[in-house]
């Protein structure tokens, strides 16, 4: 019997559930907040209940590695936020300008 792989790492180093686009981070966060596997499956209908249970079991068996992975992901997220704050895109600049104009009209 061949074992199933519920968590895979994509070409960008992101851990995903099976062949879906659902990130491991999402399942771990929901499970850590006390959501049942059935509720998690409802939140992510692209996943089967088996995939949710399998992912949770994999997470529990690899908690230390997942913790290191999540910390790495948080570091990347903070770096990305800092980069965006330093150099906002033209779209963000226009939205901020529009927002500022609307606030001044209300005052």
ABEGO torsion letter per residue (X at the ends): XBBBBABBBBAAGBBBBEABABBAAAAAAAAAAGBBAAAAAAABAABBAAAAAAAAAAAAAAAAAAAAAAAAAAAAAAAAAAAAAABBBAAAAAAAAAAAAAAAAAX
